[in-house]
Amino acid sequence: MIVTHAYRFALDPTPGQVGALLRHAGAARVAFNWGIAQVKANLGQREAERSYGIAEDGLTPSFG
């Protein structure tokens, strides 16, 4: 049997820590959006190559 426990903690950051938390959240979002853009560009490129009649083994390599 698997037992999962959840804990909730309240944060009380200083004004300087609030700024750091916001910067970290913003940087994480930028990194996520960059990754999504890379995947979409790759998928678009592969789809275009398929429309040109390029064989599957000749397509731009997929991620992963």
Biopython code that builds the backbone (N, CA, C, O; Angstrom):
import numpy as np
from Bio.PDB.StructureBuilder import StructureBuilder

atoms = [
    (1, "MET", "N", (0.845, -1.173, 0.000)),
    (1, "MET", "CA", (0.000, 0.000, 0.000)),
    (1, "MET", "C", (0.892, 1.239, 0.000)),
    (1, "MET", "O", (1.883, 1.305, 0.728)),
    (2, "ILE", "N", (0.526, 2.220, -0.829)),
    (2, "ILE", "CA", (1.277, 3.474, -0.904)),
    (2, "ILE", "C", (0.547, 4.522, -0.081)),
    (2, "ILE", "O", (-0.654, 4.736, -0.245)),
    (3, "VAL", "N", (1.288, 5.168, 0.803)),
    (3, "VAL", "CA", (0.731, 6.233, 1.630)),
    (3, "VAL", "C", (1.425, 7.528, 1.236)),
    (3, "VAL", "O", (2.653, 7.615, 1.256)),
    (4, "THR", "N", (0.643, 8.520, 0.882)),
    (4, "THR", "CA", (1.193, 9.818, 0.487)),
    (4, "THR", "C", (0.843, 10.840, 1.553)),
    (4, "THR", "O", (-0.303, 10.938, 1.992)),
    (5, "HIS", "N", (1.843, 11.594, 1.957)),
    (5, "HIS", "CA", (1.634, 12.646, 2.941)),
    (5, "HIS", "C", (1.871, 13.986, 2.257)),
    (5, "HIS", "O", (2.771, 14.116, 1.426)),
    (6, "ALA", "N", (1.079, 14.956, 2.601)),
    (6, "ALA", "CA", (1.258, 16.305, 2.063)),
    (6, "ALA", "C", (1.446, 17.258, 3.235)),
    (6, "ALA", "O", (0.794, 17.141, 4.272)),
    (7, "TYR", "N", (2.343, 18.189, 3.040)),
    (7, "TYR", "CA", (2.605, 19.189, 4.063)),
    (7, "TYR", "C", (2.453, 20.557, 3.446)),
    (7, "TYR", "O", (2.807, 20.752, 2.283)),
    (8, "ARG", "N", (1.947, 21.487, 4.178)),
    (8, "ARG", "CA", (1.780, 22.851, 3.708)),
    (8, "ARG", "C", (2.577, 23.767, 4.636)),
    (8, "ARG", "O", (2.436, 23.722, 5.857)),
    (9, "PHE", "N", (3.420, 24.598, 4.019)),
    (9, "PHE", "CA", (4.243, 25.521, 4.782)),
    (9, "PHE", "C", (3.909, 26.942, 4.368)),
    (9, "PHE", "O", (3.700, 27.212, 3.186)),
    (10, "ALA", "N", (3.860, 27.819, 5.298)),
    (10, "ALA", "CA", (3.640, 29.234, 5.012)),
    (10, "ALA", "C", (4.996, 29.911, 4.890)),
    (10, "ALA", "O", (5.885, 29.705, 5.716)),
    (11, "LEU", "N", (5.140, 30.717, 3.852)),
    (11, "LEU", "CA", (6.371, 31.466, 3.666)),
    (11, "LEU", "C", (6.180, 32.881, 4.182)),
    (11, "LEU", "O", (5.100, 33.458, 4.056)),
    (12, "ASP", "N", (7.210, 33.423, 4.751)),
    (12, "ASP", "CA", (7.187, 34.813, 5.208)),
    (12, "ASP", "C", (8.485, 35.464, 4.739)),
    (12, "ASP", "O", (9.353, 35.781, 5.552)),
    (13, "PRO", "N", (8.620, 35.668, 3.409)),
    (13, "PRO", "CA", (9.876, 36.183, 2.882)),
    (13, "PRO", "C", (10.052, 37.673, 3.159)),
    (13, "PRO", "O", (9.095, 38.435, 3.301)),
    (14, "THR", "N", (11.314, 38.038, 3.226)),
    (14, "THR", "CA", (11.645, 39.456, 3.352)),
    (14, "THR", "C", (11.428, 40.102, 1.980)),
    (14, "THR", "O", (11.291, 39.393, 0.983)),
    (15, "PRO", "N", (11.395, 41.437, 1.918)),
    (15, "PRO", "CA", (11.228, 42.088, 0.609)),
    (15, "PRO", "C", (12.304, 41.673, -0.409)),
    (15, "PRO", "O", (12.011, 41.531, -1.596)),
    (16, "GLY", "N", (13.518, 41.482, 0.044)),
    (16, "GLY", "CA", (14.579, 41.034, -0.851)),
    (16, "GLY", "C", (14.342, 39.614, -1.351)),
    (16, "GLY", "O", (14.612, 39.304, -2.512)),
    (17, "GLN", "N", (13.845, 38.769, -0.488)),
    (17, "GLN", "CA", (13.543, 37.391, -0.867)),
    (17, "GLN", "C", (12.359, 37.326, -1.827)),
    (17, "GLN", "O", (12.327, 36.472, -2.712)),
    (18, "VAL", "N", (11.384, 38.225, -1.659)),
    (18, "VAL", "CA", (10.244, 38.283, -2.579)),
    (18, "VAL", "C", (10.749, 38.552, -3.989)),
    (18, "VAL", "O", (10.314, 37.909, -4.944)),
    (19, "GLY", "N", (11.674, 39.507, -4.116)),
    (19, "GLY", "CA", (12.244, 39.809, -5.426)),
    (19, "GLY", "C", (12.961, 38.614, -6.021)),
    (19, "GLY", "O", (12.829, 38.332, -7.212)),
    (20, "ALA", "N", (13.718, 37.911, -5.194)),
    (20, "ALA", "CA", (14.448, 36.734, -5.678)),
    (20, "ALA", "C", (13.476, 35.636, -6.110)),
    (20, "ALA", "O", (13.697, 34.990, -7.134)),
    (21, "LEU", "N", (12.412, 35.419, -5.350)),
    (21, "LEU", "CA", (11.412, 34.415, -5.714)),
    (21, "LEU", "C", (10.752, 34.763, -7.049)),
    (21, "LEU", "O", (10.548, 33.888, -7.890)),
    (22, "LEU", "N", (10.421, 36.041, -7.241)),
    (22, "LEU", "CA", (9.802, 36.469, -8.497)),
    (22, "LEU", "C", (10.766, 36.301, -9.670)),
    (22, "LEU", "O", (10.349, 35.891, -10.753)),
    (23, "ARG", "N", (12.047, 36.612, -9.471)),
    (23, "ARG", "CA", (13.027, 36.447, -10.545)),
    (23, "ARG", "C", (13.193, 34.976, -10.903)),
    (23, "ARG", "O", (13.299, 34.634, -12.081)),
    (24, "HIS", "N", (13.217, 34.108, -9.905)),
    (24, "HIS", "CA", (13.341, 32.674, -10.172)),
    (24, "HIS", "C", (12.127, 32.154, -10.942)),
    (24, "HIS", "O", (12.269, 31.359, -11.871)),
    (25, "ALA", "N", (10.942, 32.602, -10.553)),
    (25, "ALA", "CA", (9.729, 32.170, -11.259)),
    (25, "ALA", "C", (9.738, 32.679, -12.693)),
    (25, "ALA", "O", (9.349, 31.956, -13.610)),
    (26, "GLY", "N", (10.176, 33.911, -12.894)),
    (26, "GLY", "CA", (10.252, 34.461, -14.242)),
    (26, "GLY", "C", (11.270, 33.725, -15.096)),
    (26, "GLY", "O", (11.018, 33.464, -16.273)),
    (27, "ALA", "N", (12.411, 33.389, -14.522)),
    (27, "ALA", "CA", (13.447, 32.665, -15.267)),
    (27, "ALA", "C", (12.954, 31.267, -15.636)),
    (27, "ALA", "O", (13.238, 30.779, -16.730)),
    (28, "ALA", "N", (12.222, 30.623, -14.735)),
    (28, "ALA", "CA", (11.683, 29.296, -15.032)),
    (28, "ALA", "C", (10.689, 29.372, -16.182)),
    (28, "ALA", "O", (10.653, 28.487, -17.037)),
    (29, "ARG", "N", (9.892, 30.418, -16.203)),
    (29, "ARG", "CA", (8.921, 30.569, -17.294)),
    (29, "ARG", "C", (9.619, 30.827, -18.616)),
    (29, "ARG", "O", (9.218, 30.278, -19.642)),
    (30, "VAL", "N", (10.650, 31.649, -18.611)),
    (30, "VAL", "CA", (11.413, 31.911, -19.833)),
    (30, "VAL", "C", (12.029, 30.618, -20.358)),
    (30, "VAL", "O", (11.973, 30.342, -21.556)),
    (31, "ALA", "N", (12.612, 29.832, -19.469)),
    (31, "ALA", "CA", (13.228, 28.568, -19.879)),
    (31, "ALA", "C", (12.182, 27.600, -20.433)),
    (31, "ALA", "O", (12.436, 26.925, -21.430)),
    (32, "PHE", "N", (11.023, 27.526, -19.804)),
    (32, "PHE", "CA", (9.956, 26.646, -20.280)),
    (32, "PHE", "C", (9.489, 27.090, -21.660)),
    (32, "PHE", "O", (9.354, 26.265, -22.564)),
    (33, "ASN", "N", (9.241, 28.389, -21.828)),
    (33, "ASN", "CA", (8.781, 28.905, -23.116)),
    (33, "ASN", "C", (9.824, 28.674, -24.205)),
    (33, "ASN", "O", (9.465, 28.368, -25.342)),
    (34, "TRP", "N", (11.114, 28.817, -23.877)),
    (34, "TRP", "CA", (12.177, 28.556, -24.847)),
    (34, "TRP", "C", (12.130, 27.086, -25.291)),
    (34, "TRP", "O", (12.242, 26.788, -26.480)),
    (35, "GLY", "N", (11.965, 26.187, -24.336)),
    (35, "GLY", "CA", (11.908, 24.762, -24.663)),
    (35, "GLY", "C", (10.711, 24.435, -25.545)),
    (35, "GLY", "O", (10.835, 23.672, -26.503)),
    (36, "ILE", "N", (9.556, 25.008, -25.229)),
    (36, "ILE", "CA", (8.360, 24.778, -26.042)),
    (36, "ILE", "C", (8.588, 25.311, -27.459)),
    (36, "ILE", "O", (8.195, 24.660, -28.427)),
    (37, "ALA", "N", (9.210, 26.469, -27.596)),
    (37, "ALA", "CA", (9.481, 27.034, -28.919)),
    (37, "ALA", "C", (10.416, 26.130, -29.710)),
    (37, "ALA", "O", (10.234, 25.960, -30.916)),
    (38, "GLN", "N", (11.418, 25.547, -29.048)),
    (38, "GLN", "CA", (12.344, 24.649, -29.737)),
    (38, "GLN", "C", (11.622, 23.401, -30.254)),
    (38, "GLN", "O", (11.853, 22.967, -31.382)),
    (39, "VAL", "N", (10.758, 22.837, -29.430)),
    (39, "VAL", "CA", (10.018, 21.639, -29.830)),
    (39, "VAL", "C", (9.083, 21.958, -30.990)),
    (39, "VAL", "O", (9.005, 21.194, -31.952)),
    (40, "LYS", "N", (8.369, 23.089, -30.907)),
    (40, "LYS", "CA", (7.460, 23.466, -31.988)),
    (40, "LYS", "C", (8.213, 23.715, -33.288)),
    (40, "LYS", "O", (7.753, 23.315, -34.357)),
    (41, "ALA", "N", (9.368, 24.373, -33.203)),
    (41, "ALA", "CA", (10.166, 24.615, -34.407)),
    (41, "ALA", "C", (10.634, 23.295, -35.016)),
    (41, "ALA", "O", (10.619, 23.129, -36.236)),
    (42, "ASN", "N", (11.043, 22.372, -34.173)),
    (42, "ASN", "CA", (11.492, 21.062, -34.654)),
    (42, "ASN", "C", (10.354, 20.311, -35.327)),
    (42, "ASN", "O", (10.538, 19.737, -36.400)),
    (43, "LEU", "N", (9.184, 20.312, -34.708)),
    (43, "LEU", "CA", (8.033, 19.627, -35.294)),
    (43, "LEU", "C", (7.632, 20.268, -36.620)),
    (43, "LEU", "O", (7.285, 19.568, -37.572)),
    (44, "GLY", "N", (7.680, 21.596, -36.682)),
    (44, "GLY", "CA", (7.364, 22.292, -37.921)),
    (44, "GLY", "C", (8.348, 21.960, -39.028)),
    (44, "GLY", "O", (7.956, 21.761, -40.178)),
    (45, "GLN", "N", (9.621, 21.900, -38.682)),
    (45, "GLN", "CA", (10.651, 21.553, -39.651)),
    (45, "GLN", "C", (10.444, 20.136, -40.173)),
    (45, "GLN", "O", (10.547, 19.895, -41.376)),
    (46, "ARG", "N", (10.160, 19.218, -39.293)),
    (46, "ARG", "CA", (9.944, 17.829, -39.710)),
    (46, "ARG", "C", (8.706, 17.712, -40.597)),
    (46, "ARG", "O", (8.705, 16.952, -41.566)),
    (47, "GLU", "N", (7.659, 18.458, -40.272)),
    (47, "GLU", "CA", (6.449, 18.427, -41.091)),
    (47, "GLU", "C", (6.730, 18.998, -42.489)),
    (47, "GLU", "O", (6.255, 18.462, -43.490)),
    (48, "ALA", "N", (7.500, 20.082, -42.547)),
    (48, "ALA", "CA", (7.862, 20.663, -43.840)),
    (48, "ALA", "C", (8.693, 19.669, -44.646)),
    (48, "ALA", "O", (8.475, 19.511, -45.847)),
    (49, "GLU", "N", (9.625, 19.013, -44.009)),
    (49, "GLU", "CA", (10.465, 18.034, -44.708)),
    (49, "GLU", "C", (9.618, 16.879, -45.245)),
    (49, "GLU", "O", (9.874, 16.375, -46.338)),
    (50, "ARG", "N", (8.615, 16.463, -44.481)),
    (50, "ARG", "CA", (7.725, 15.397, -44.961)),
    (50, "ARG", "C", (6.973, 15.855, -46.210)),
    (50, "ARG", "O", (6.770, 15.078, -47.143)),
    (51, "SER", "N", (6.557, 17.140, -46.217)),
    (51, "SER", "CA", (5.807, 17.635, -47.382)),
    (51, "SER", "C", (6.700, 17.725, -48.617)),
    (51, "SER", "O", (6.193, 17.732, -49.738)),
    (52, "TYR", "N", (8.017, 17.793, -48.434)),
    (52, "TYR", "CA", (8.955, 17.809, -49.564)),
    (52, "TYR", "C", (9.242, 16.398, -50.066)),
    (52, "TYR", "O", (9.914, 16.225, -51.083)),
    (53, "GLY", "N", (8.733, 15.382, -49.352)),
    (53, "GLY", "CA", (8.942, 14.004, -49.770)),
    (53, "GLY", "C", (10.198, 13.372, -49.222)),
    (53, "GLY", "O", (10.652, 12.353, -49.741)),
    (54, "ILE", "N", (10.770, 13.951, -48.187)),
    (54, "ILE", "CA", (11.972, 13.381, -47.576)),
    (54, "ILE", "C", (11.567, 12.162, -46.743)),
    (54, "ILE", "O", (10.578, 12.197, -46.010)),
    (55, "ALA", "N", (12.339, 11.098, -46.867)),
    (55, "ALA", "CA", (12.054, 9.868, -46.121)),
    (55, "ALA", "C", (12.228, 10.099, -44.623)),
    (55, "ALA", "O", (12.951, 11.005, -44.208)),
    (56, "GLU", "N", (11.564, 9.279, -43.817)),
    (56, "GLU", "CA", (11.600, 9.421, -42.359)),
    (56, "GLU", "C", (13.021, 9.395, -41.798)),
    (56, "GLU", "O", (13.330, 10.133, -40.862)),
    (57, "ASP", "N", (13.878, 8.558, -42.356)),
    (57, "ASP", "CA", (15.247, 8.482, -41.822)),
    (57, "ASP", "C", (16.088, 9.685, -42.235)),
    (57, "ASP", "O", (17.202, 9.844, -41.736)),
    (58, "GLY", "N", (15.598, 10.524, -43.118)),
    (58, "GLY", "CA", (16.329, 11.718, -43.547)),
    (58, "GLY", "C", (15.829, 12.993, -42.904)),
    (58, "GLY", "O", (16.360, 14.071, -43.172)),
    (59, "LEU", "N", (14.812, 12.889, -42.056)),
    (59, "LEU", "CA", (14.256, 14.071, -41.412)),
    (59, "LEU", "C", (15.204, 14.619, -40.346)),
    (59, "LEU", "O", (16.085, 13.916, -39.851)),
    (60, "THR", "N", (15.001, 15.885, -40.011)),
    (60, "THR", "CA", (15.718, 16.491, -38.902)),
    (60, "THR", "C", (15.507, 15.615, -37.665)),
    (60, "THR", "O", (14.380, 15.206, -37.389)),
    (61, "PRO", "N", (16.567, 15.326, -36.923)),
    (61, "PRO", "CA", (16.404, 14.472, -35.732)),
    (61, "PRO", "C", (15.424, 15.078, -34.730)),
    (61, "PRO", "O", (15.406, 16.291, -34.521)),
    (62, "SER", "N", (14.623, 14.233, -34.124)),
    (62, "SER", "CA", (13.693, 14.716, -33.101)),
    (62, "SER", "C", (14.424, 14.854, -31.787)),
    (62, "SER", "O", (15.528, 14.337, -31.619)),
    (63, "PHE", "N", (13.802, 15.555, -30.855)),
    (63, "PHE", "CA", (14.396, 15.709, -29.531)),
    (63, "PHE", "C", (14.232, 14.415, -28.760)),
    (63, "PHE", "O", (13.268, 13.675, -28.957)),
    (64, "GLY", "N", (15.190, 14.151, -27.876)),
    (64, "GLY", "CA", (15.068, 13.008, -26.981)),
    (64, "GLY", "C", (15.752, 11.861, -27.497)),
    (64, "GLY", "O", (15.751, 10.805, -26.864)),
]
sb = StructureBuilder()
sb.init_structure("model")
sb.init_model(0)
sb.init_chain("A")
sb.init_seg("    ")
for serial, (resi, resn, name, xyz) in enumerate(atoms, 1):
    if name == "N":
        sb.init_residue(resn, " ", resi, " ")
    sb.init_atom(name, np.array(xyz, "f"), 0.0, 1.0, " ", f" {name:<3s}", serial, name[0])
structure = sb.get_structure()
